[in-house]
Amino acid sequence: MVITFRQLEIFVAAARLGSVTKGAEKLFLTQAAVSMSLSEMERLPDNKLLDRVGRKILLNEYGRGIFPKAVELIKRICDFKNFIAKKEKVFGHLKLVATIAVGNYVLPPMMDILHMLSVEVFYI
């Protein structure tokens, strides 16, 4: 299952505000978009994060366990985005292992973005 950054943002906003509607308003989304995103995160069996009580939502036990991790991930991703936005050079050595397709098409643009000085790519 793939969870996107946006889904994490939606989950955290809705959980903090206790409402799909309020989460949608905060993120400038439709209520349907927020509901769909939350449903997508809960698609796997035994992966229910929220209990719906009328128009309110409450984190269940699993959701309470996931919530701080989601908040931490959002913070780290935002820190990373801010670091990249500063366009500071990253110094050091990075070894990456990738398939040929990823190594040829995905990694080179990423290295330009990150301003890496030294990169070794090992193909598998």
Backbone bond lengths (Angstrom), bond angles and torsions (degrees), N, CA, C in turn:
res aa  C-N    CA-C-N  psi(-1)  N-CA   C-N-CA  omega(-1)  CA-C   N-CA-C  phi
1 M - - - 1.447 - - 1.527 109.13 -
2 V 1.299 116.86 135.54 1.456 122.52 178.34 1.528 108.72 -106.02
3 I 1.318 115.41 127.86 1.459 120.64 175.82 1.519 106.84 -113.41
4 T 1.310 116.69 127.05 1.457 120.83 -178.08 1.525 111.02 -89.21
5 F 1.316 114.73 162.68 1.456 121.27 175.94 1.527 109.76 -58.02
6 R 1.318 116.47 -41.38 1.465 120.61 -178.83 1.525 110.87 -63.44
7 Q 1.338 117.09 -40.13 1.461 120.09 178.05 1.528 110.80 -62.57
8 L 1.326 116.55 -39.36 1.463 119.96 176.82 1.526 110.71 -62.80
9 E 1.335 116.51 -43.94 1.469 120.38 177.89 1.525 110.81 -59.19
10 I 1.313 116.08 -43.50 1.463 121.14 -178.56 1.522 109.91 -65.52
11 F 1.322 117.19 -45.79 1.460 121.73 179.32 1.529 110.75 -58.60
12 V 1.322 117.05 -48.06 1.465 121.24 -177.95 1.529 110.79 -64.88
13 A 1.322 117.59 -44.12 1.472 120.49 -179.70 1.524 110.99 -63.08
14 A 1.318 116.71 -47.27 1.466 120.23 -178.47 1.528 110.64 -65.35
15 A 1.326 116.73 -41.12 1.465 120.31 -179.67 1.532 111.22 -66.75
16 R 1.326 117.05 -42.36 1.469 120.41 179.44 1.521 111.79 -62.85
17 L 1.324 115.33 -40.74 1.461 120.30 -175.77 1.532 112.54 -88.28
18 G 1.339 117.16 -12.54 1.456 120.86 177.22 1.510 114.24 71.30
19 S 1.341 116.54 19.69 1.455 119.50 -175.58 1.523 110.32 -158.63
20 V 1.314 115.79 135.74 1.464 121.16 175.32 1.527 109.36 -65.07
21 T 1.312 116.37 -42.10 1.471 121.22 -178.85 1.522 111.33 -62.24
22 K 1.330 117.00 -47.64 1.461 120.37 -179.67 1.525 111.37 -67.17
23 G 1.324 116.83 -36.72 1.465 120.57 175.71 1.518 111.03 -62.79
24 A 1.319 116.06 -40.93 1.466 120.71 178.45 1.521 110.79 -64.02
25 E 1.326 116.68 -43.62 1.469 120.53 179.34 1.525 111.10 -61.93
26 K 1.324 116.94 -43.43 1.466 121.18 -178.78 1.529 111.53 -62.57
27 L 1.340 116.11 -37.42 1.466 120.94 -176.53 1.535 112.63 -95.53
28 F 1.312 116.53 3.73 1.469 121.70 -178.99 1.529 111.76 57.78
29 L 1.333 114.63 45.96 1.455 121.81 178.33 1.525 108.35 -122.72
30 T 1.311 115.68 168.33 1.460 119.09 173.93 1.525 108.77 -81.27
31 Q 1.302 115.03 157.26 1.458 120.25 177.31 1.525 109.73 -61.25
32 A 1.314 116.64 -38.30 1.463 120.58 179.55 1.527 111.61 -62.97
33 A 1.330 117.20 -39.55 1.466 120.93 179.60 1.526 110.71 -64.36
34 V 1.321 116.99 -41.17 1.464 120.88 178.95 1.525 110.05 -67.36
35 S 1.313 117.65 -44.85 1.464 121.30 178.16 1.515 111.26 -59.93
36 M 1.325 116.61 -42.83 1.457 121.19 -179.92 1.534 110.80 -64.08
37 S 1.320 116.63 -41.92 1.459 121.09 179.77 1.528 110.79 -63.64
38 L 1.324 116.94 -45.07 1.460 120.54 178.62 1.525 111.02 -64.44
39 S 1.314 116.94 -40.70 1.464 120.85 178.41 1.516 111.01 -63.04
40 E 1.335 116.41 -38.64 1.464 121.31 178.34 1.530 110.55 -62.64
41 M 1.332 116.91 -40.68 1.465 120.17 178.44 1.528 111.54 -66.62
42 E 1.313 116.87 -28.74 1.462 121.69 -177.39 1.525 113.04 -95.18
43 R 1.323 117.37 8.17 1.463 121.26 -172.42 1.528 113.50 -60.79
44 L 1.319 118.63 -38.79 1.456 120.51 -178.49 1.525 110.71 -68.95
45 P 1.338 117.43 147.90 1.467 119.63 178.04 1.532 110.45 -59.77
46 D 1.301 116.42 147.37 1.473 123.10 179.03 1.517 112.71 58.61
47 N 1.322 117.06 29.00 1.463 120.69 -179.54 1.524 110.37 -118.80
48 K 1.307 117.98 24.36 1.462 121.35 179.62 1.518 109.54 -68.39
49 L 1.319 116.78 128.57 1.459 122.97 -177.15 1.522 112.34 -104.29
50 L 1.326 114.73 -27.93 1.463 119.89 -170.97 1.515 110.94 -129.16
51 D 1.321 114.50 149.67 1.460 120.88 169.70 1.519 106.29 -108.62
52 R 1.315 116.22 131.59 1.454 120.73 179.75 1.525 109.00 -98.35
53 V 1.321 115.26 122.65 1.458 121.87 179.79 1.519 106.48 -123.59
54 G 1.314 114.93 99.57 1.464 119.21 -174.87 1.515 109.15 64.12
55 R 1.338 116.69 -123.48 1.465 121.14 -179.96 1.524 111.49 -96.46
56 K 1.322 116.34 1.15 1.461 120.45 -179.55 1.518 110.43 -100.73
57 I 1.325 115.20 158.28 1.453 120.46 174.43 1.526 108.15 -124.45
58 L 1.314 115.04 142.60 1.455 121.83 178.66 1.519 108.51 -128.28
59 L 1.315 116.57 139.77 1.455 120.16 175.44 1.522 109.11 -69.16
60 N 1.325 116.61 131.03 1.455 119.10 173.28 1.531 108.04 -86.57
61 E 1.314 117.86 -172.42 1.468 120.81 -176.14 1.531 111.33 -59.27
62 Y 1.313 116.43 -45.47 1.473 120.41 179.31 1.530 110.56 -64.29
63 G 1.314 116.87 -43.13 1.466 121.45 178.85 1.518 112.09 -62.22
64 R 1.339 117.01 -38.53 1.470 120.30 177.70 1.521 110.95 -65.55
65 G 1.328 117.21 -30.52 1.465 120.61 176.97 1.517 112.19 -74.29
66 I 1.330 116.57 -35.67 1.460 122.05 -178.52 1.528 111.94 -79.08
67 F 1.317 117.48 -33.55 1.464 121.86 -172.83 1.530 114.04 -52.80
68 P 1.347 120.49 -52.25 1.465 118.53 -179.10 1.526 112.89 -64.38
69 K 1.322 116.79 -31.18 1.466 120.28 177.40 1.531 110.48 -67.90
70 A 1.335 116.25 -39.72 1.468 120.48 177.65 1.521 110.63 -64.78
71 V 1.331 116.63 -42.23 1.471 120.66 178.45 1.524 110.07 -61.86
72 E 1.333 116.53 -43.48 1.466 120.71 179.45 1.530 111.41 -63.66
73 L 1.343 116.84 -42.99 1.465 120.13 178.31 1.528 111.44 -61.87
74 I 1.312 117.01 -43.05 1.464 120.44 178.93 1.519 109.92 -61.11
75 K 1.329 116.61 -44.01 1.463 120.28 179.43 1.521 110.91 -61.78
76 R 1.317 117.17 -44.94 1.469 120.34 -179.64 1.525 112.17 -64.71
77 I 1.319 116.66 -41.03 1.466 119.91 178.86 1.522 110.05 -65.49
78 C 1.328 117.36 -41.30 1.469 120.40 177.67 1.522 110.78 -64.11
79 D 1.338 117.46 -41.15 1.466 120.87 176.39 1.527 110.16 -60.14
80 F 1.326 116.44 -42.88 1.461 121.45 179.54 1.533 110.48 -63.46
81 K 1.328 116.58 -45.68 1.464 120.53 178.26 1.523 110.99 -60.60
82 N 1.328 117.04 -41.88 1.464 120.64 178.51 1.518 111.23 -65.06
83 F 1.324 117.19 -39.26 1.458 121.29 178.35 1.529 110.20 -62.59
84 I 1.331 116.32 -45.96 1.467 120.87 179.44 1.529 110.21 -64.63
85 A 1.317 116.52 -38.83 1.468 120.16 -178.55 1.523 111.81 -63.18
86 K 1.325 117.10 -27.77 1.459 120.52 179.12 1.528 112.04 -72.12
87 K 1.317 115.92 -13.43 1.459 122.95 179.42 1.532 112.59 56.27
88 E 1.319 114.47 35.74 1.451 119.42 175.74 1.519 108.61 -80.46
89 K 1.299 116.11 146.50 1.455 120.34 178.56 1.518 109.17 -78.01
90 V 1.327 114.87 140.76 1.448 121.52 176.55 1.522 106.23 -102.93
91 F 1.302 116.02 125.83 1.447 120.13 -179.18 1.514 109.23 -106.43
92 G 1.298 115.87 144.92 1.450 120.09 178.09 1.506 110.66 140.50
93 H 1.295 115.21 -168.47 1.453 122.10 -176.75 1.525 107.90 -125.78
94 L 1.297 116.66 133.37 1.452 122.22 -177.66 1.512 108.96 -128.49
95 K 1.317 117.26 128.05 1.462 121.67 175.01 1.520 107.82 -107.31
96 L 1.316 116.35 129.59 1.460 121.47 179.19 1.515 109.17 -123.24
97 V 1.314 116.21 143.16 1.450 122.16 174.20 1.518 106.04 -114.69
98 A 1.337 116.01 127.01 1.465 118.87 -175.33 1.519 110.38 -148.77
99 T 1.323 114.86 159.36 1.458 119.18 171.60 1.528 107.69 -70.54
100 I 1.296 117.28 166.17 1.467 120.78 -178.29 1.524 110.94 -60.65
101 A 1.331 117.32 -44.01 1.468 119.90 -178.68 1.528 111.08 -62.42
102 V 1.318 116.72 -46.42 1.462 119.87 179.90 1.523 109.90 -65.56
103 G 1.332 116.67 -43.38 1.456 120.92 -179.52 1.513 113.20 -63.13
104 N 1.318 116.99 -33.42 1.466 120.58 -178.35 1.520 113.66 -86.34
105 Y 1.326 117.52 -32.94 1.461 119.36 -170.51 1.533 115.36 -114.74
106 V 1.314 117.67 -30.32 1.459 120.00 -175.61 1.526 111.98 -95.50
107 L 1.310 116.66 -47.34 1.473 119.89 -174.81 1.525 115.05 -66.76
108 P 1.336 120.46 -41.87 1.469 117.89 -177.73 1.523 114.55 -55.68
109 P 1.335 120.30 -46.43 1.470 118.55 177.32 1.529 112.29 -63.69
110 M 1.320 116.81 -34.37 1.464 119.47 178.54 1.525 110.82 -64.99
111 M 1.305 116.94 -38.02 1.456 119.90 -179.49 1.519 110.54 -67.52
112 D 1.316 117.37 -35.53 1.464 120.32 175.94 1.525 109.97 -62.85
113 I 1.316 115.97 -41.96 1.461 120.25 -179.22 1.521 110.83 -64.63
114 L 1.322 116.61 -43.31 1.457 120.97 -175.41 1.530 113.17 -83.47
115 H 1.322 117.51 -6.58 1.462 121.33 179.07 1.529 111.99 56.26
116 M 1.304 116.28 44.18 1.463 119.51 -179.54 1.523 110.36 -72.92
117 L 1.302 115.43 142.50 1.455 120.67 179.32 1.516 112.01 -86.04
118 S 1.315 116.90 -40.76 1.454 120.18 -172.80 1.513 109.07 -138.91
119 V 1.316 116.97 119.79 1.464 120.89 -178.63 1.509 109.02 -134.78
120 E 1.310 116.19 129.65 1.457 121.87 171.64 1.507 107.21 -110.33
121 V 1.313 117.49 131.88 1.467 121.12 176.86 1.511 107.33 -118.26
122 F 1.340 115.62 124.22 1.454 122.02 176.61 1.511 107.74 -104.53
123 Y 1.328 117.68 124.19 1.457 121.21 -178.50 1.519 110.01 -88.15
124 I 1.347 114.91 140.81 1.462 119.56 177.03 1.507 109.74 -113.08
